[in-house]
Each structure stands twice: as structure tokens, then as C-alpha cells.
Amino acid sequence: MSTKPPPPPRKSTKTNKGEPPAIDETKSNLEKPEPGESANLNFKVSAEFKKDFKIAAATYGCTQVELLQRIFKFWTENQG
């Protein structure tokens, strides 16, 4: 006694999505930020690294952003 699988769904030429919005009604989410404008950089690190990085920034008297920028600049200048 085998069971027969249901038939595949019928393909319809008609969609229920409606018409796309006009260009002037769409959001301008594709615009790039101006050069020099701040943008978020989100990534996860261990809690211990976060604490050490925060202490290092305070030790050198700069913000965490400034420390990251200094480290990245040093790294790019000294890479191969």
C-alpha cells in the first residue's frame, strides 16, 4: 500500500505582487556616504580582546576608533 505524493503546484502567469512603485516613491538607500563621513563597522570579538583593546586606547589617550585607524594605517604601510 503505497501513498501517492500530491501533484506539484500549478504555475500561474498572474502574480499577486502588484505593480512596482514609481522611481520617485522608492527609498534612496543606494546612495554612498560622502568621503570622510562616519560609517558603522560591526564585527564580533572576544570579551577579553574587547577589554584589552579598550584599555590600550585609554593608555594611549585616544578613542577606540582612532586606535583602530592607527593600527590599520601601520599595518597597510608595513605589509609586503
PyMOL Python script that loads the backbone (N, CA, C, O; Angstrom):
from pymol import cmd

cmd.read_pdbstr("""\
ATOM      1  N   MET A   1       0.840  -1.169   0.000  1.00  0.00           N
ATOM      2  CA  MET A   1       0.000   0.000   0.000  1.00  0.00           C
ATOM      3  C   MET A   1       0.895   1.245   0.000  1.00  0.00           C
ATOM      4  O   MET A   1       1.364   1.682   1.051  1.00  0.00           O
ATOM      5  N   SER A   2       1.123   1.803  -1.180  1.00  0.00           N
ATOM      6  CA  SER A   2       1.960   2.995  -1.268  1.00  0.00           C
ATOM      7  C   SER A   2       1.073   4.239  -1.347  1.00  0.00           C
ATOM      8  O   SER A   2      -0.057   4.201  -1.833  1.00  0.00           O
ATOM      9  N   THR A   3       1.623   5.318  -0.859  1.00  0.00           N
ATOM     10  CA  THR A   3       0.879   6.581  -0.921  1.00  0.00           C
ATOM     11  C   THR A   3       1.396   7.383  -2.096  1.00  0.00           C
ATOM     12  O   THR A   3       2.593   7.405  -2.382  1.00  0.00           O
ATOM     13  N   LYS A   4       0.491   8.023  -2.755  1.00  0.00           N
ATOM     14  CA  LYS A   4       0.845   8.812  -3.923  1.00  0.00           C
ATOM     15  C   LYS A   4       1.127  10.250  -3.477  1.00  0.00           C
ATOM     16  O   LYS A   4       0.312  10.839  -2.766  1.00  0.00           O
ATOM     17  N   PRO A   5       2.275  10.832  -3.883  1.00  0.00           N
ATOM     18  CA  PRO A   5       2.562  12.211  -3.479  1.00  0.00           C
ATOM     19  C   PRO A   5       1.600  13.183  -4.154  1.00  0.00           C
ATOM     20  O   PRO A   5       1.073  12.890  -5.227  1.00  0.00           O
ATOM     21  N   PRO A   6       1.373  14.321  -3.539  1.00  0.00           N
ATOM     22  CA  PRO A   6       0.461  15.292  -4.145  1.00  0.00           C
ATOM     23  C   PRO A   6       1.074  15.858  -5.426  1.00  0.00           C
ATOM     24  O   PRO A   6       2.295  15.870  -5.580  1.00  0.00           O
ATOM     25  N   PRO A   7       0.237  16.320  -6.332  1.00  0.00           N
ATOM     26  CA  PRO A   7       0.760  16.888  -7.577  1.00  0.00           C
ATOM     27  C   PRO A   7       1.485  18.212  -7.291  1.00  0.00           C
ATOM     28  O   PRO A   7       1.179  18.880  -6.302  1.00  0.00           O
ATOM     29  N   PRO A   8       2.434  18.592  -8.142  1.00  0.00           N
ATOM     30  CA  PRO A   8       3.132  19.860  -7.926  1.00  0.00           C
ATOM     31  C   PRO A   8       2.177  21.035  -8.099  1.00  0.00           C
ATOM     32  O   PRO A   8       1.173  20.918  -8.801  1.00  0.00           O
ATOM     33  N   PRO A   9       2.477  22.157  -7.470  1.00  0.00           N
ATOM     34  CA  PRO A   9       1.587  23.311  -7.599  1.00  0.00           C
ATOM     35  C   PRO A   9       1.566  23.822  -9.037  1.00  0.00           C
ATOM     36  O   PRO A   9       2.554  23.723  -9.764  1.00  0.00           O
ATOM     37  N   ARG A  10       0.446  24.357  -9.416  1.00  0.00           N
ATOM     38  CA  ARG A  10       0.292  24.892 -10.765  1.00  0.00           C
ATOM     39  C   ARG A  10       1.009  26.228 -10.876  1.00  0.00           C
ATOM     40  O   ARG A  10       0.982  27.055  -9.965  1.00  0.00           O
ATOM     41  N   LYS A  11       1.643  26.405 -12.011  1.00  0.00           N
ATOM     42  CA  LYS A  11       2.322  27.675 -12.257  1.00  0.00           C
ATOM     43  C   LYS A  11       1.311  28.656 -12.827  1.00  0.00           C
ATOM     44  O   LYS A  11       0.595  28.356 -13.783  1.00  0.00           O
ATOM     45  N   SER A  12       1.271  29.808 -12.232  1.00  0.00           N
ATOM     46  CA  SER A  12       0.325  30.826 -12.656  1.00  0.00           C
ATOM     47  C   SER A  12       1.078  31.949 -13.359  1.00  0.00           C
ATOM     48  O   SER A  12       2.176  32.318 -12.942  1.00  0.00           O
ATOM     49  N   THR A  13       0.506  32.480 -14.401  1.00  0.00           N
ATOM     50  CA  THR A  13       1.118  33.607 -15.096  1.00  0.00           C
ATOM     51  C   THR A  13       0.756  34.916 -14.409  1.00  0.00           C
ATOM     52  O   THR A  13       1.380  35.947 -14.661  1.00  0.00           O
ATOM     53  N   LYS A  14      -0.226  34.879 -13.564  1.00  0.00           N
ATOM     54  CA  LYS A  14      -0.676  36.067 -12.854  1.00  0.00           C
ATOM     55  C   LYS A  14      -0.003  36.104 -11.480  1.00  0.00           C
ATOM     56  O   LYS A  14       0.009  35.099 -10.768  1.00  0.00           O
ATOM     57  N   THR A  15       0.556  37.259 -11.105  1.00  0.00           N
ATOM     58  CA  THR A  15       1.180  37.391  -9.790  1.00  0.00           C
ATOM     59  C   THR A  15       0.301  38.250  -8.895  1.00  0.00           C
ATOM     60  O   THR A  15      -0.481  39.070  -9.376  1.00  0.00           O
ATOM     61  N   ASN A  16       0.433  38.057  -7.616  1.00  0.00           N
ATOM     62  CA  ASN A  16      -0.337  38.825  -6.644  1.00  0.00           C
ATOM     63  C   ASN A  16       0.484  39.958  -6.039  1.00  0.00           C
ATOM     64  O   ASN A  16       0.072  40.564  -5.050  1.00  0.00           O
ATOM     65  N   LYS A  17       1.624  40.244  -6.619  1.00  0.00           N
ATOM     66  CA  LYS A  17       2.523  41.239  -6.033  1.00  0.00           C
ATOM     67  C   LYS A  17       2.136  42.671  -6.375  1.00  0.00           C
ATOM     68  O   LYS A  17       2.498  43.590  -5.641  1.00  0.00           O
ATOM     69  N   GLY A  18       1.440  42.877  -7.425  1.00  0.00           N
ATOM     70  CA  GLY A  18       1.067  44.226  -7.800  1.00  0.00           C
ATOM     71  C   GLY A  18       2.162  44.902  -8.609  1.00  0.00           C
ATOM     72  O   GLY A  18       3.177  44.288  -8.940  1.00  0.00           O
ATOM     73  N   GLU A  19       1.947  46.151  -8.916  1.00  0.00           N
ATOM     74  CA  GLU A  19       2.897  46.924  -9.710  1.00  0.00           C
ATOM     75  C   GLU A  19       4.022  47.450  -8.828  1.00  0.00           C
ATOM     76  O   GLU A  19       3.789  47.761  -7.660  1.00  0.00           O
ATOM     77  N   PRO A  20       5.230  47.556  -9.360  1.00  0.00           N
ATOM     78  CA  PRO A  20       6.318  48.125  -8.561  1.00  0.00           C
ATOM     79  C   PRO A  20       6.093  49.618  -8.344  1.00  0.00           C
ATOM     80  O   PRO A  20       5.409  50.258  -9.142  1.00  0.00           O
ATOM     81  N   PRO A  21       6.658  50.182  -7.274  1.00  0.00           N
ATOM     82  CA  PRO A  21       6.465  51.610  -7.021  1.00  0.00           C
ATOM     83  C   PRO A  21       7.196  52.460  -8.057  1.00  0.00           C
ATOM     84  O   PRO A  21       8.142  52.008  -8.703  1.00  0.00           O
ATOM     85  N   ALA A  22       6.742  53.675  -8.196  1.00  0.00           N
ATOM     86  CA  ALA A  22       7.401  54.604  -9.107  1.00  0.00           C
ATOM     87  C   ALA A  22       8.784  54.946  -8.562  1.00  0.00           C
ATOM     88  O   ALA A  22       9.032  54.820  -7.363  1.00  0.00           O
ATOM     89  N   ILE A  23       9.674  55.375  -9.436  1.00  0.00           N
ATOM     90  CA  ILE A  23      11.049  55.667  -9.021  1.00  0.00           C
ATOM     91  C   ILE A  23      11.088  56.749  -7.951  1.00  0.00           C
ATOM     92  O   ILE A  23      11.898  56.664  -7.027  1.00  0.00           O
ATOM     93  N   ASP A  24      10.238  57.761  -8.051  1.00  0.00           N
ATOM     94  CA  ASP A  24      10.252  58.837  -7.056  1.00  0.00           C
ATOM     95  C   ASP A  24       9.667  58.395  -5.713  1.00  0.00           C
ATOM     96  O   ASP A  24       9.810  59.110  -4.721  1.00  0.00           O
ATOM     97  N   GLU A  25       9.017  57.238  -5.663  1.00  0.00           N
ATOM     98  CA  GLU A  25       8.459  56.730  -4.412  1.00  0.00           C
ATOM     99  C   GLU A  25       9.409  55.772  -3.686  1.00  0.00           C
ATOM    100  O   GLU A  25       9.173  55.429  -2.528  1.00  0.00           O
ATOM    101  N   THR A  26      10.460  55.349  -4.347  1.00  0.00           N
ATOM    102  CA  THR A  26      11.390  54.401  -3.730  1.00  0.00           C
ATOM    103  C   THR A  26      12.352  55.127  -2.809  1.00  0.00           C
ATOM    104  O   THR A  26      12.606  56.322  -2.956  1.00  0.00           O
ATOM    105  N   LYS A  27      12.886  54.367  -1.847  1.00  0.00           N
ATOM    106  CA  LYS A  27      13.858  54.943  -0.921  1.00  0.00           C
ATOM    107  C   LYS A  27      15.188  55.117  -1.638  1.00  0.00           C
ATOM    108  O   LYS A  27      15.513  54.378  -2.568  1.00  0.00           O
ATOM    109  N   SER A  28      15.934  56.087  -1.198  1.00  0.00           N
ATOM    110  CA  SER A  28      17.258  56.305  -1.776  1.00  0.00           C
ATOM    111  C   SER A  28      18.291  55.589  -0.911  1.00  0.00           C
ATOM    112  O   SER A  28      19.176  56.225  -0.339  1.00  0.00           O
ATOM    113  N   ASN A  29      18.176  54.270  -0.819  1.00  0.00           N
ATOM    114  CA  ASN A  29      19.063  53.503   0.040  1.00  0.00           C
ATOM    115  C   ASN A  29      20.330  53.053  -0.669  1.00  0.00           C
ATOM    116  O   ASN A  29      21.145  52.347  -0.076  1.00  0.00           O
ATOM    117  N   LEU A  30      20.511  53.438  -1.899  1.00  0.00           N
ATOM    118  CA  LEU A  30      21.704  53.052  -2.625  1.00  0.00           C
ATOM    119  C   LEU A  30      22.741  54.168  -2.687  1.00  0.00           C
ATOM    120  O   LEU A  30      23.778  54.016  -3.332  1.00  0.00           O
ATOM    121  N   GLU A  31      22.473  55.268  -2.032  1.00  0.00           N
ATOM    122  CA  GLU A  31      23.422  56.374  -2.037  1.00  0.00           C
ATOM    123  C   GLU A  31      24.607  56.038  -1.148  1.00  0.00           C
ATOM    124  O   GLU A  31      24.450  55.472  -0.066  1.00  0.00           O
ATOM    125  N   LYS A  32      25.786  56.390  -1.617  1.00  0.00           N
ATOM    126  CA  LYS A  32      27.000  56.133  -0.855  1.00  0.00           C
ATOM    127  C   LYS A  32      27.257  57.300   0.090  1.00  0.00           C
ATOM    128  O   LYS A  32      26.910  58.438  -0.225  1.00  0.00           O
ATOM    129  N   PRO A  33      27.867  57.028   1.255  1.00  0.00           N
ATOM    130  CA  PRO A  33      28.217  58.129   2.150  1.00  0.00           C
ATOM    131  C   PRO A  33      29.338  58.971   1.543  1.00  0.00           C
ATOM    132  O   PRO A  33      30.142  58.475   0.753  1.00  0.00           O
ATOM    133  N   GLU A  34      29.381  60.222   1.915  1.00  0.00           N
ATOM    134  CA  GLU A  34      30.429  61.116   1.443  1.00  0.00           C
ATOM    135  C   GLU A  34      31.783  60.652   1.970  1.00  0.00           C
ATOM    136  O   GLU A  34      31.850  60.090   3.063  1.00  0.00           O
ATOM    137  N   PRO A  35      32.858  60.870   1.225  1.00  0.00           N
ATOM    138  CA  PRO A  35      34.185  60.514   1.740  1.00  0.00           C
ATOM    139  C   PRO A  35      34.475  61.268   3.035  1.00  0.00           C
ATOM    140  O   PRO A  35      34.233  62.471   3.124  1.00  0.00           O
ATOM    141  N   GLY A  36      34.983  60.572   4.018  1.00  0.00           N
ATOM    142  CA  GLY A  36      35.261  61.179   5.314  1.00  0.00           C
ATOM    143  C   GLY A  36      34.097  61.113   6.281  1.00  0.00           C
ATOM    144  O   GLY A  36      34.263  61.390   7.469  1.00  0.00           O
ATOM    145  N   GLU A  37      32.929  60.753   5.794  1.00  0.00           N
ATOM    146  CA  GLU A  37      31.753  60.630   6.656  1.00  0.00           C
ATOM    147  C   GLU A  37      31.845  59.321   7.435  1.00  0.00           C
ATOM    148  O   GLU A  37      32.314  58.311   6.911  1.00  0.00           O
ATOM    149  N   SER A  38      31.401  59.346   8.671  1.00  0.00           N
ATOM    150  CA  SER A  38      31.469  58.150   9.509  1.00  0.00           C
ATOM    151  C   SER A  38      30.476  57.096   9.037  1.00  0.00           C
ATOM    152  O   SER A  38      29.361  57.401   8.614  1.00  0.00           O
ATOM    153  N   ALA A  39      30.920  55.843   9.123  1.00  0.00           N
ATOM    154  CA  ALA A  39      30.062  54.702   8.796  1.00  0.00           C
ATOM    155  C   ALA A  39      30.314  53.625   9.840  1.00  0.00           C
ATOM    156  O   ALA A  39      31.407  53.542  10.401  1.00  0.00           O
ATOM    157  N   ASN A  40      29.307  52.800  10.101  1.00  0.00           N
ATOM    158  CA  ASN A  40      29.444  51.739  11.098  1.00  0.00           C
ATOM    159  C   ASN A  40      30.293  50.600  10.563  1.00  0.00           C
ATOM    160  O   ASN A  40      30.226  50.242   9.387  1.00  0.00           O
ATOM    161  N   LEU A  41      31.098  50.039  11.463  1.00  0.00           N
ATOM    162  CA  LEU A  41      31.906  48.861  11.169  1.00  0.00           C
ATOM    163  C   LEU A  41      31.623  47.881  12.290  1.00  0.00           C
ATOM    164  O   LEU A  41      32.142  48.034  13.395  1.00  0.00           O
ATOM    165  N   ASN A  42      30.810  46.882  12.017  1.00  0.00           N
ATOM    166  CA  ASN A  42      30.356  45.965  13.066  1.00  0.00           C
ATOM    167  C   ASN A  42      30.952  44.583  12.877  1.00  0.00           C
ATOM    168  O   ASN A  42      30.832  43.980  11.810  1.00  0.00           O
ATOM    169  N   PHE A  43      31.596  44.090  13.927  1.00  0.00           N
ATOM    170  CA  PHE A  43      32.089  42.725  13.948  1.00  0.00           C
ATOM    171  C   PHE A  43      32.238  42.284  15.388  1.00  0.00           C
ATOM    172  O   PHE A  43      32.315  43.112  16.296  1.00  0.00           O
ATOM    173  N   LYS A  44      32.280  40.986  15.596  1.00  0.00           N
ATOM    174  CA  LYS A  44      32.356  40.430  16.950  1.00  0.00           C
ATOM    175  C   LYS A  44      33.787  40.043  17.278  1.00  0.00           C
ATOM    176  O   LYS A  44      34.518  39.531  16.430  1.00  0.00           O
ATOM    177  N   VAL A  45      34.178  40.296  18.529  1.00  0.00           N
ATOM    178  CA  VAL A  45      35.471  39.885  19.068  1.00  0.00           C
ATOM    179  C   VAL A  45      35.218  39.269  20.436  1.00  0.00           C
ATOM    180  O   VAL A  45      34.127  39.391  20.993  1.00  0.00           O
ATOM    181  N   SER A  46      36.235  38.610  20.967  1.00  0.00           N
ATOM    182  CA  SER A  46      36.069  38.012  22.292  1.00  0.00           C
ATOM    183  C   SER A  46      35.987  39.114  23.341  1.00  0.00           C
ATOM    184  O   SER A  46      36.462  40.228  23.119  1.00  0.00           O
ATOM    185  N   ALA A  47      35.391  38.803  24.466  1.00  0.00           N
ATOM    186  CA  ALA A  47      35.251  39.774  25.555  1.00  0.00           C
ATOM    187  C   ALA A  47      36.621  40.206  26.062  1.00  0.00           C
ATOM    188  O   ALA A  47      36.817  41.371  26.408  1.00  0.00           O
ATOM    189  N   GLU A  48      37.569  39.272  26.108  1.00  0.00           N
ATOM    190  CA  GLU A  48      38.919  39.597  26.578  1.00  0.00           C
ATOM    191  C   GLU A  48      39.610  40.573  25.622  1.00  0.00           C
ATOM    192  O   GLU A  48      40.260  41.520  26.064  1.00  0.00           O
ATOM    193  N   PHE A  49      39.470  40.342  24.308  1.00  0.00           N
ATOM    194  CA  PHE A  49      40.061  41.253  23.329  1.00  0.00           C
ATOM    195  C   PHE A  49      39.443  42.641  23.439  1.00  0.00           C
ATOM    196  O   PHE A  49      40.151  43.646  23.377  1.00  0.00           O
ATOM    197  N   LYS A  50      38.136  42.697  23.600  1.00  0.00           N
ATOM    198  CA  LYS A  50      37.447  43.987  23.723  1.00  0.00           C
ATOM    199  C   LYS A  50      37.989  44.772  24.906  1.00  0.00           C
ATOM    200  O   LYS A  50      38.252  45.969  24.800  1.00  0.00           O
ATOM    201  N   LYS A  51      38.152  44.088  26.035  1.00  0.00           N
ATOM    202  CA  LYS A  51      38.663  44.741  27.239  1.00  0.00           C
ATOM    203  C   LYS A  51      40.088  45.234  27.013  1.00  0.00           C
ATOM    204  O   LYS A  51      40.411  46.373  27.350  1.00  0.00           O
ATOM    205  N   ASP A  52      40.943  44.381  26.444  1.00  0.00           N
ATOM    206  CA  ASP A  52      42.332  44.762  26.182  1.00  0.00           C
ATOM    207  C   ASP A  52      42.421  45.929  25.203  1.00  0.00           C
ATOM    208  O   ASP A  52      43.240  46.829  25.387  1.00  0.00           O
ATOM    209  N   PHE A  53      41.589  45.921  24.171  1.00  0.00           N
ATOM    210  CA  PHE A  53      41.599  46.992  23.177  1.00  0.00           C
ATOM    211  C   PHE A  53      41.161  48.310  23.800  1.00  0.00           C
ATOM    212  O   PHE A  53      41.734  49.361  23.512  1.00  0.00           O
ATOM    213  N   LYS A  54      40.153  48.251  24.645  1.00  0.00           N
ATOM    214  CA  LYS A  54      39.649  49.442  25.325  1.00  0.00           C
ATOM    215  C   LYS A  54      40.722  50.022  26.251  1.00  0.00           C
ATOM    216  O   LYS A  54      40.912  51.237  26.302  1.00  0.00           O
ATOM    217  N   ILE A  55      41.419  49.149  26.979  1.00  0.00           N
ATOM    218  CA  ILE A  55      42.492  49.588  27.880  1.00  0.00           C
ATOM    219  C   ILE A  55      43.633  50.199  27.075  1.00  0.00           C
ATOM    220  O   ILE A  55      44.195  51.219  27.472  1.00  0.00           O
ATOM    221  N   ALA A  56      43.980  49.581  25.941  1.00  0.00           N
ATOM    222  CA  ALA A  56      45.054  50.113  25.099  1.00  0.00           C
ATOM    223  C   ALA A  56      44.705  51.504  24.589  1.00  0.00           C
ATOM    224  O   ALA A  56      45.563  52.387  24.578  1.00  0.00           O
ATOM    225  N   ALA A  57      43.470  51.714  24.170  1.00  0.00           N
ATOM    226  CA  ALA A  57      43.055  53.033  23.691  1.00  0.00           C
ATOM    227  C   ALA A  57      43.145  54.061  24.811  1.00  0.00           C
ATOM    228  O   ALA A  57      43.603  55.182  24.588  1.00  0.00           O
ATOM    229  N   ALA A  58      42.717  53.694  26.003  1.00  0.00           N
ATOM    230  CA  ALA A  58      42.788  54.615  27.140  1.00  0.00           C
ATOM    231  C   ALA A  58      44.238  54.902  27.513  1.00  0.00           C
ATOM    232  O   ALA A  58      44.570  56.032  27.871  1.00  0.00           O
ATOM    233  N   THR A  59      45.101  53.899  27.434  1.00  0.00           N
ATOM    234  CA  THR A  59      46.518  54.071  27.759  1.00  0.00           C
ATOM    235  C   THR A  59      47.173  55.075  26.819  1.00  0.00           C
ATOM    236  O   THR A  59      47.971  55.905  27.254  1.00  0.00           O
ATOM    237  N   TYR A  60      46.840  55.005  25.528  1.00  0.00           N
ATOM    238  CA  TYR A  60      47.421  55.920  24.546  1.00  0.00           C
ATOM    239  C   TYR A  60      46.647  57.226  24.438  1.00  0.00           C
ATOM    240  O   TYR A  60      47.011  58.092  23.642  1.00  0.00           O
ATOM    241  N   GLY A  61      45.595  57.382  25.217  1.00  0.00           N
ATOM    242  CA  GLY A  61      44.834  58.633  25.246  1.00  0.00           C
ATOM    243  C   GLY A  61      44.090  58.917  23.960  1.00  0.00           C
ATOM    244  O   GLY A  61      44.004  60.068  23.533  1.00  0.00           O
ATOM    245  N   CYS A  62      43.552  57.887  23.338  1.00  0.00           N
ATOM    246  CA  CYS A  62      42.786  58.091  22.115  1.00  0.00           C
ATOM    247  C   CYS A  62      41.514  57.249  22.180  1.00  0.00           C
ATOM    248  O   CYS A  62      41.346  56.409  23.064  1.00  0.00           O
ATOM    249  N   THR A  63      40.636  57.495  21.233  1.00  0.00           N
ATOM    250  CA  THR A  63      39.410  56.702  21.177  1.00  0.00           C
ATOM    251  C   THR A  63      39.720  55.353  20.535  1.00  0.00           C
ATOM    252  O   THR A  63      40.775  55.168  19.928  1.00  0.00           O
ATOM    253  N   GLN A  64      38.802  54.431  20.675  1.00  0.00           N
ATOM    254  CA  GLN A  64      38.982  53.117  20.067  1.00  0.00           C
ATOM    255  C   GLN A  64      39.005  53.218  18.541  1.00  0.00           C
ATOM    256  O   GLN A  64      39.711  52.461  17.875  1.00  0.00           O
ATOM    257  N   VAL A  65      38.241  54.146  17.997  1.00  0.00           N
ATOM    258  CA  VAL A  65      38.230  54.352  16.548  1.00  0.00           C
ATOM    259  C   VAL A  65      39.594  54.851  16.088  1.00  0.00           C
ATOM    260  O   VAL A  65      40.142  54.358  15.102  1.00  0.00           O
ATOM    261  N   GLU A  66      40.147  55.841  16.812  1.00  0.00           N
ATOM    262  CA  GLU A  66      41.463  56.366  16.450  1.00  0.00           C
ATOM    263  C   GLU A  66      42.534  55.287  16.536  1.00  0.00           C
ATOM    264  O   GLU A  66      43.404  55.204  15.670  1.00  0.00           O
ATOM    265  N   LEU A  67      42.474  54.460  17.576  1.00  0.00           N
ATOM    266  CA  LEU A  67      43.446  53.381  17.728  1.00  0.00           C
ATOM    267  C   LEU A  67      43.328  52.387  16.575  1.00  0.00           C
ATOM    268  O   LEU A  67      44.343  51.961  16.025  1.00  0.00           O
ATOM    269  N   LEU A  68      42.117  52.016  16.205  1.00  0.00           N
ATOM    270  CA  LEU A  68      41.925  51.096  15.089  1.00  0.00           C
ATOM    271  C   LEU A  68      42.464  51.699  13.797  1.00  0.00           C
ATOM    272  O   LEU A  68      43.090  50.996  13.004  1.00  0.00           O
ATOM    273  N   GLN A  69      42.231  52.992  13.575  1.00  0.00           N
ATOM    274  CA  GLN A  69      42.732  53.648  12.371  1.00  0.00           C
ATOM    275  C   GLN A  69      44.257  53.684  12.360  1.00  0.00           C
ATOM    276  O   GLN A  69      44.870  53.457  11.317  1.00  0.00           O
ATOM    277  N   ARG A  70      44.879  53.967  13.510  1.00  0.00           N
ATOM    278  CA  ARG A  70      46.343  53.972  13.599  1.00  0.00           C
ATOM    279  C   ARG A  70      46.910  52.586  13.308  1.00  0.00           C
ATOM    280  O   ARG A  70      47.872  52.442  12.554  1.00  0.00           O
ATOM    281  N   ILE A  71      46.303  51.578  13.913  1.00  0.00           N
ATOM    282  CA  ILE A  71      46.776  50.206  13.712  1.00  0.00           C
ATOM    283  C   ILE A  71      46.636  49.807  12.250  1.00  0.00           C
ATOM    284  O   ILE A  71      47.548  49.200  11.689  1.00  0.00           O
ATOM    285  N   PHE A  72      45.517  50.134  11.627  1.00  0.00           N
ATOM    286  CA  PHE A  72      45.298  49.774  10.230  1.00  0.00           C
ATOM    287  C   PHE A  72      46.280  50.501   9.321  1.00  0.00           C
ATOM    288  O   PHE A  72      46.813  49.905   8.385  1.00  0.00           O
ATOM    289  N   LYS A  73      46.525  51.780   9.587  1.00  0.00           N
ATOM    290  CA  LYS A  73      47.488  52.547   8.790  1.00  0.00           C
ATOM    291  C   LYS A  73      48.875  51.925   8.906  1.00  0.00           C
ATOM    292  O   LYS A  73      49.556  51.735   7.899  1.00  0.00           O
ATOM    293  N   PHE A  74      49.298  51.607  10.131  1.00  0.00           N
ATOM    294  CA  PHE A  74      50.599  50.975  10.349  1.00  0.00           C
ATOM    295  C   PHE A  74      50.676  49.643   9.605  1.00  0.00           C
ATOM    296  O   PHE A  74      51.683  49.343   8.965  1.00  0.00           O
ATOM    297  N   TRP A  75      49.620  48.856   9.691  1.00  0.00           N
ATOM    298  CA  TRP A  75      49.595  47.543   9.047  1.00  0.00           C
ATOM    299  C   TRP A  75      49.702  47.660   7.529  1.00  0.00           C
ATOM    300  O   TRP A  75      50.451  46.910   6.902  1.00  0.00           O
ATOM    301  N   THR A  76      48.952  48.603   6.928  1.00  0.00           N
ATOM    302  CA  THR A  76      48.990  48.745   5.468  1.00  0.00           C
ATOM    303  C   THR A  76      50.344  49.256   4.997  1.00  0.00           C
ATOM    304  O   THR A  76      50.800  48.874   3.920  1.00  0.00           O
ATOM    305  N   GLU A  77      50.994  50.110   5.778  1.00  0.00           N
ATOM    306  CA  GLU A  77      52.308  50.630   5.393  1.00  0.00           C
ATOM    307  C   GLU A  77      53.398  49.571   5.512  1.00  0.00           C
ATOM    308  O   GLU A  77      54.400  49.644   4.802  1.00  0.00           O
ATOM    309  N   ASN A  78      53.226  48.596   6.385  1.00  0.00           N
ATOM    310  CA  ASN A  78      54.263  47.600   6.630  1.00  0.00           C
ATOM    311  C   ASN A  78      53.983  46.243   5.999  1.00  0.00           C
ATOM    312  O   ASN A  78      54.752  45.302   6.194  1.00  0.00           O
ATOM    313  N   GLN A  79      52.903  46.129   5.253  1.00  0.00           N
ATOM    314  CA  GLN A  79      52.618  44.876   4.556  1.00  0.00           C
ATOM    315  C   GLN A  79      53.378  44.866   3.237  1.00  0.00           C
ATOM    316  O   GLN A  79      53.291  45.825   2.470  1.00  0.00           O
ATOM    317  N   GLY A  80      54.097  43.830   2.969  1.00  0.00           N
ATOM    318  CA  GLY A  80      54.840  43.497   1.790  1.00  0.00           C
ATOM    319  C   GLY A  80      55.078  44.496   0.762  1.00  0.00           C
ATOM    320  O   GLY A  80      55.718  44.202  -0.248  1.00  0.00           O
TER     321      GLY A  80
END
""", "prot")
cmd.dss("prot")
cmd.show_as("cartoon", "prot")
cmd.util.cbc("prot")
cmd.orient("prot")
